[in-house]
């Protein structure tokens, strides 16, 4: 069974139609890439999948459970229950850092994990252990490199062990070592059965992807994950 199925998602900002029928699906252990020109709706789609923005139409299923539907399905859940599905299933890492720079890594993580005992236990286990966050706990966020900050952001998003990780341009503003750090972790996350949906402009990110969808004119189109260079640009 697909872990997430997105069908016919529509979204507009006033009169500006951004998404006009987006479909995609992803199973456990899969990484799905979203590509497209600036303003094509990649971030809007991720916000919808994270439950931060309500779509104007379409449906979203997590493990067959409807988290959102505009009328094509019968949803027996309340709005509160639907919101809880989004919270349970998705962890979202936006392009811009949401970390509090003046706090330590530990204090930033505590804002998400809630209890010091819980955080301590999590730091000893996957996936936080693989992110190497235990070694960074005493450092203030403002002292971290770009790659380290992104790892902390991913760690915050993984509070509650969501099975779907949403990433918006994870390599933006990172140097080559920072990008390599993040990709190594994401590959491990996939191997553990996690599902990743990643919006990116970087062809190197597509090496992680089992599926790739191009967004253009508000519509999604599944393309070959092996497309690169001019062949990819012609589609976008």
VOPAGU-2260 file (C-alpha; in pm, 1 decimal, decimal comma):
REM VOPAGU-2260
SITE   aa  ch    i         X         Y         Z
SITE  UNK   A    0       0,0       0,0       0,0
SITE  UNK   A    1     115,3     353,6     -75,0
SITE  UNK   A    2     192,3     549,9     239,2
SITE  UNK   A    3      65,4     874,4      89,3
SITE  UNK   A    4    -166,1     930,4    -207,4
SITE  UNK   A    5    -236,2    1283,3    -329,0
SITE  UNK   A    6    -511,8    1329,2    -587,0
SITE  UNK   A    7    -629,8    1638,9    -771,4
SITE  UNK   A    8    -495,0    1898,2    -527,0
SITE  UNK   A    9    -605,2    2250,3    -615,9
SITE  UNK   A   10    -493,8    2571,2    -446,3
SITE  UNK   A   11    -512,6    2942,4    -522,4
SITE  UNK   A   12    -401,7    3270,4    -365,2
SITE  UNK   A   13    -696,4    3495,0    -438,6
SITE  UNK   A   14    -739,5    3489,9    -815,0
SITE  UNK   A   15    -397,3    3337,7    -877,3
SITE  UNK   A   16    -430,9    2963,9    -935,8
SITE  UNK   A   17    -111,4    2794,2    -816,5
SITE  UNK   A   18    -205,9    2425,0    -813,3
SITE  UNK   A   19    -465,0    2297,4   -1056,2
SITE  UNK   A   20    -474,8    1921,4   -1014,7
SITE  UNK   A   21    -163,5    1774,2    -852,3
SITE  UNK   A   22    -131,3    1397,6    -816,1
SITE  UNK   A   23     149,0    1201,0    -653,4
SITE  UNK   A   24     208,4     892,4    -443,1
SITE  UNK   A   25     489,2     752,9    -229,2
SITE  UNK   A   26     542,6     427,7     -43,5
SITE  UNK   A   27     750,2     344,2     263,5
SITE  UNK   A   28    1120,1     364,1     184,4
SITE  UNK   A   29    1064,9     588,1    -116,7
SITE  UNK   A   30    1189,7     937,5    -190,7
SITE  UNK   A   31     979,3    1154,7    -421,5
SITE  UNK   A   32    1128,8    1463,8    -582,9
SITE  UNK   A   33     934,8    1776,2    -679,7
SITE  UNK   A   34    1092,3    1991,9    -949,5
SITE  UNK   A   35     976,8    2302,2   -1129,7
SITE  UNK   A   36    1046,8    2668,7   -1188,9
SITE  UNK   A   37    1026,2    2924,2    -909,2
SITE  UNK   A   38     663,1    2996,2    -826,7
SITE  UNK   A   39     533,3    2669,0    -969,2
SITE  UNK   A   40     377,5    2568,9    -634,8
SITE  UNK   A   41     628,4    2329,9    -477,8
SITE  UNK   A   42     629,2    2507,5    -140,1
SITE  UNK   A   43     251,2    2550,5    -149,7
SITE  UNK   A   44     211,4    2176,5    -202,6
SITE  UNK   A   45     445,1    2095,0      86,6
SITE  UNK   A   46     251,5    2331,9     313,3
SITE  UNK   A   47     -68,2    2149,5     220,0
SITE  UNK   A   48      88,3    1807,4     282,1
SITE  UNK   A   49     209,1    1929,1     622,8
SITE  UNK   A   50    -142,7    2043,1     714,7
SITE  UNK   A   51     -32,2    2407,0     734,6
SITE  UNK   A   52    -252,0    2518,9     445,8
SITE  UNK   A   53    -590,1    2389,0     337,9
SITE  UNK   A   54    -626,1    2293,6     -26,0
SITE  UNK   A   55    -920,5    2420,4    -227,5
SITE  UNK   A   56    -985,4    2077,7    -375,9
SITE  UNK   A   57    -858,7    1721,5    -404,6
SITE  UNK   A   58    -777,8    1454,4    -148,5
SITE  UNK   A   59    -487,1    1326,4      61,8
SITE  UNK   A   60    -466,7     974,6     203,8
SITE  UNK   A   61    -216,5     850,9     461,9
SITE  UNK   A   62    -205,8     469,3     467,5
SITE  UNK   A   63    -554,6     474,3     317,3
SITE  UNK   A   64    -691,7     714,8     578,7
SITE  UNK   A   65    -834,9    1040,1     439,2
SITE  UNK   A   66    -664,1    1341,0     593,9
SITE  UNK   A   67    -823,5    1584,2     350,0
SITE  UNK   A   68   -1103,3    1557,8      96,2
SITE  UNK   A   69   -1304,9    1814,8     -94,0
SITE  UNK   A   70   -1602,4    1588,1    -154,0
SITE  UNK   A   71   -1502,3    1284,6    -359,9
SITE  UNK   A   72   -1459,2    1061,0     -54,4
SITE  UNK   A   73   -1664,7    1000,6     255,5
SITE  UNK   A   74   -1461,6    1114,4     557,1
SITE  UNK   A   75   -1592,7     994,5     893,6
SITE  UNK   A   76   -1330,7    1200,8    1080,0
SITE  UNK   A   77   -1373,2    1537,8    1248,9
SITE  UNK   A   78   -1152,7    1833,3    1152,6
SITE  UNK   A   79    -955,3    1776,7    1471,6
SITE  UNK   A   80    -894,0    1412,9    1382,4
SITE  UNK   A   81    -788,4    1510,2    1031,0
SITE  UNK   A   82    -539,4    1760,7    1175,7
SITE  UNK   A   83    -403,1    1491,1    1404,1
SITE  UNK   A   84    -337,3    1271,6    1099,8
SITE  UNK   A   85    -121,0    1542,7     944,6
SITE  UNK   A   86      68,3    1588,2    1272,7
SITE  UNK   A   87     119,9    1214,3    1315,6
SITE  UNK   A   88     229,5    1140,9     960,4
SITE  UNK   A   89     439,2    1439,7     854,1
SITE  UNK   A   90     748,8    1620,9     968,6
SITE  UNK   A   91     821,2    1940,9     774,9
SITE  UNK   A   92    1157,0    2111,1     718,9
SITE  UNK   A   93    1097,1    2447,4     544,0
SITE  UNK   A   94    1364,3    2616,8     336,9
SITE  UNK   A   95    1427,0    2890,0     591,7
SITE  UNK   A   96    1555,3    2790,0     934,5
SITE  UNK   A   97    1291,3    2795,3    1209,8
SITE  UNK   A   98    1552,1    2750,2    1483,5
SITE  UNK   A   99    1602,2    3004,5    1762,7
SITE  UNK   A  100    1958,2    3122,5    1708,2
SITE  UNK   A  101    2029,1    3234,4    2066,1
SITE  UNK   A  102    1932,5    2900,4    2219,7
SITE  UNK   A  103    2141,6    2585,3    2233,1
SITE  UNK   A  104    2068,8    2289,4    2011,5
SITE  UNK   A  105    1935,3    2103,8    2317,1
SITE  UNK   A  106    1690,0    2382,7    2401,0
SITE  UNK   A  107    1568,2    2402,4    2041,9
SITE  UNK   A  108    1507,1    2027,5    2042,2
SITE  UNK   A  109    1328,6    2047,2    2377,4
SITE  UNK   A  110    1073,7    2284,5    2225,9
SITE  UNK   A  111     969,7    1992,9    2003,4
SITE  UNK   A  112    1032,7    1688,6    2222,8
SITE  UNK   A  113     885,2    1843,8    2537,4
SITE  UNK   A  114    1064,4    1653,8    2812,1
SITE  UNK   A  115    1435,5    1633,5    2889,4
SITE  UNK   A  116    1414,0    1261,1    2968,2
SITE  UNK   A  117    1244,9    1190,0    2636,9
SITE  UNK   A  118    1502,0    1392,3    2444,1
SITE  UNK   A  119    1790,2    1219,7    2622,4
SITE  UNK   A  120    1652,5     880,2    2524,5
SITE  UNK   A  121    1593,7     990,5    2164,8
SITE  UNK   A  122    1951,4    1116,1    2129,1
SITE  UNK   A  123    2076,8     764,1    2201,1
SITE  UNK   A  124    1864,4     605,9    1929,1
SITE  UNK   A  125    1799,4     636,1    1560,0
SITE  UNK   A  126    1732,9     870,7    1390,0
SITE  UNK   A  127    1871,1    1150,4    1612,9
SITE  UNK   A  128    2181,4     947,3    1683,9
SITE  UNK   A  129    2251,1     921,0    1311,0
SITE  UNK   A  130    2213,1    1296,4    1275,2
SITE  UNK   A  131    2493,0    1341,4    1529,0
SITE  UNK   A  132    2292,0    1586,4    1737,3
SITE  UNK   A  133    2413,5    1460,7    2073,7
SITE  UNK   A  134    2756,9    1606,8    2002,6
SITE  UNK   A  135    2601,6    1943,8    1915,8
SITE  UNK   A  136    2365,8    1979,3    2213,0
SITE  UNK   A  137    2571,2    2229,4    2411,6
SITE  UNK   A  138    2634,7    2460,2    2114,6
SITE  UNK   A  139    2429,7    2769,3    2043,8
SITE  UNK   A  140    2256,4    2751,2    1708,5
SITE  UNK   A  141    2418,0    3074,4    1588,4
SITE  UNK   A  142    2758,6    2900,9    1613,1
SITE  UNK   A  143    2661,8    2611,1    1386,2
SITE  UNK   A  144    2746,6    2565,5    1020,6
SITE  UNK   A  145    2467,4    2558,8     763,2
SITE  UNK   A  146    2481,0    2180,4     740,0
SITE  UNK   A  147    2462,9    2141,9    1117,6
SITE  UNK   A  148    2162,1    2375,6    1137,8
SITE  UNK   A  149    1983,4    2174,7     871,2
SITE  UNK   A  150    2049,9    1853,0    1065,8
SITE  UNK   A  151    1902,6    2013,1    1379,4
SITE  UNK   A  152    1598,6    2127,6    1178,5
SITE  UNK   A  153    1547,6    1771,7    1056,6
SITE  UNK   A  154    1582,6    1648,2    1414,2
SITE  UNK   A  155    1309,0    1888,7    1526,7
SITE  UNK   A  156    1083,2    1772,8    1243,4
SITE  UNK   A  157    1126,9    1411,5    1352,0
SITE  UNK   A  158     972,4    1466,6    1697,2
SITE  UNK   A  159     698,0    1207,7    1728,1
SITE  UNK   A  160     862,2     982,3    1465,5
SITE  UNK   A  161     654,7    1090,7    1163,2
SITE  UNK   A  162     680,1     837,5     880,5
SITE  UNK   A  163     677,7    1110,2     611,6
SITE  UNK   A  164     952,2    1374,7     595,9
SITE  UNK   A  165     882,3    1685,5     385,1
SITE  UNK   A  166    1179,4    1897,9     281,9
SITE  UNK   A  167    1179,1    2228,5      96,4
SITE  UNK   A  168    1513,8    2294,4     -75,2
SITE  UNK   A  169    1723,9    2116,1     190,4
SITE  UNK   A  170    2048,9    2207,8      16,6
SITE  UNK   A  171    1976,5    2580,5     -12,8
SITE  UNK   A  172    2264,6    2795,6     117,9
SITE  UNK   A  173    2466,7    2488,9     221,0
SITE  UNK   A  174    2826,3    2427,5     120,0
SITE  UNK   A  175    2924,8    2095,0     -38,8
SITE  UNK   A  176    3013,9    1920,7     292,5
SITE  UNK   A  177    2683,1    2037,1     442,6
SITE  UNK   A  178    2486,2    1901,6     147,9
SITE  UNK   A  179    2671,2    1570,8     172,3
SITE  UNK   A  180    2589,4    1545,9     546,6
SITE  UNK   A  181    2218,1    1592,5     483,7
SITE  UNK   A  182    2206,2    1350,2     190,7
SITE  UNK   A  183    2383,2    1077,7     388,8
SITE  UNK   A  184    2121,8    1102,4     658,4
SITE  UNK   A  185    1830,1    1105,3     414,1
SITE  UNK   A  186    1961,4     791,2     247,3
SITE  UNK   A  187    1969,4     621,6     587,4
SITE  UNK   A  188    1617,8     746,8     666,4
SITE  UNK   A  189    1493,7     584,9     345,7
SITE  UNK   A  190    1663,3     256,5     430,8
SITE  UNK   A  191    1481,0     255,4     764,7
SITE  UNK   A  192    1148,2     273,8     579,5
SITE  UNK   A  193    1087,8     647,1     593,8
SITE  UNK   A  194     909,2     828,9     313,3
SITE  UNK   A  195    1062,7    1151,9     181,9
SITE  UNK   A  196     908,4    1421,5     -35,1
SITE  UNK   A  197    1167,7    1676,0    -138,4
SITE  UNK   A  198    1125,9    1998,8    -337,0
SITE  UNK   A  199    1452,6    2086,4    -504,0
SITE  UNK   A  200    1631,7    2278,4    -776,3
SITE  UNK   A  201    1947,8    2069,3    -739,6
SITE  UNK   A  202    2004,0    1777,6    -972,1
SITE  UNK   A  203    2224,0    1604,7    -714,9
SITE  UNK   A  204    1919,8    1571,3    -484,9
SITE  UNK   A  205    1750,6    1364,1    -753,9
SITE  UNK   A  206    2002,6    1085,5    -690,8
SITE  UNK   A  207    1800,4    1008,4    -377,1
SITE  UNK   A  208    1470,0     995,3    -561,0
SITE  UNK   A  209    1275,7     687,5    -666,6
SITE  UNK   A  210    1011,7     903,9    -834,3
SITE  UNK   A  211    1017,4    1259,1    -963,8
SITE  UNK   A  212     720,9    1483,9   -1040,8
SITE  UNK   A  213     749,4    1805,1   -1242,5
SITE  UNK   A  214     510,7    2088,0   -1155,0
SITE  UNK   A  215     418,0    2320,8   -1440,9
SITE  UNK   A  216     110,4    2536,2   -1493,9
SITE  UNK   A  217     -31,7    2401,2   -1169,8
SITE  UNK   A  218     -29,2    2039,7   -1287,2
SITE  UNK   A  219     198,9    1753,5   -1187,5
SITE  UNK   A  220     359,9    1513,4   -1431,6
SITE  UNK   A  221     565,7    1210,4   -1332,9
SITE  UNK   A  222     898,0    1208,0   -1515,0
SITE  UNK   A  223    1199,6     979,1   -1525,0
SITE  UNK   A  224    1421,8    1024,8   -1216,0
SITE  UNK   A  225    1724,9     984,7   -1443,3
SITE  UNK   A  226    1660,7    1305,5   -1641,8
SITE  UNK   A  227    1936,6    1564,5   -1610,5
SITE  UNK   A  228    2066,2    1875,1   -1779,9
SITE  UNK   A  229    1897,1    1997,0   -2095,2
SITE  UNK   A  230    1653,1    1703,7   -2101,6
SITE  UNK   A  231    1524,1    1806,3   -1757,7
SITE  UNK   A  232    1515,4    2177,1   -1846,1
SITE  UNK   A  233    1299,2    2113,1   -2150,6
SITE  UNK   A  234    1029,8    1962,3   -1928,1
SITE  UNK   A  235    1037,4    2249,4   -1680,8
